[in-house]
């Protein structure tokens, strides 16, 4: 039976990350094996992925009065994506903003506590609207003049993948023609990083800080925290074609699930449900997926669970499916990771290249995958790729991204 649902394509990308302030720079650095992980001046002894930019170059003083760093990153990525799509969303009620953010305004919150308890005094700011997790979505709507819906999703590390999937559904079901979808996160402040250290999931590199995150390999022990934002402009296919927009890829499948198991420990069975839901939504068999961008956190439990879920769904096909684990280079951006990795997956299909992890290492026999290491791998002839995002609380989100086709 012919699928009559509205098709959803990607017409613009915007990214800001520790590997660059635009998608092209990000992807080139990934392909070349560059790591953005390095020491942070405010976080002694901890290597992280942080974005270098001057806020005053992009925002007025009055705008910064109500914008935490996370909202700044969100707006910067959204501006890029909208410009790349050639879109003018202002006052268009058939355009919506759907954005993911796990924490909210961590920098403002930390400064507020420090000021309250007398540790240091900073400039007065409107802390409440700056710290809310809905601020990035709201600020994008304000800055771009989007009068359609503005929704926020906070499902820990799958937040922005969920935002993209729900944006796709809004368009496919006829509620919107365009969705500005993605996520942002910025929590590189001492108080928050200290709490992540207590969890025991942060990498403890033995040599260079940039070599600490080693997904799916023997001896891995965690990830590096990072910050960043990514935005995808999603658009109904005919709407995009009518205005001559560039079509970069198509979002063909979206699947979600919950492990219903443990607040921090992942479970393969729950992940399998999301993967199978995404494949069914796309009308694809596992053998038709030619590339996987893994969640790949480099934690012993996380990688083993993901490898097990992939093995259950893909079987022997997993042995010859190139798998990228880009957190090894750009770190774990928590709520924005799903969008950043979805953007990378779009570019991987367009460039027909699977980004490598920037090292050569022995694959963990408990997490056997075809990990792309050292150099990029060709994706010539690959039409469909999958991007995984798995989160604390057992929330799983999987996106199927396909090459644009004329059919």
HUCORWO-V300122 format. One line per field, one symbol per residue. ss: DSSP state (2 for helix, 1 for strand, 0 for the rest). Layout:
ss = ???
This chain:
ss = 00000001111111111001002222222220000011110011111110000022200022220000222222222222222220000000001111110000022222222222000000000022222000222222222200000111100222222222222222220000011111111000022222222220010000002220000010000010110111111111222222000000111111111100000000022222222222222200022200111000000222222222222222222222011100222201022222222222222222201100100000100000001010001100000111111102221111111100000
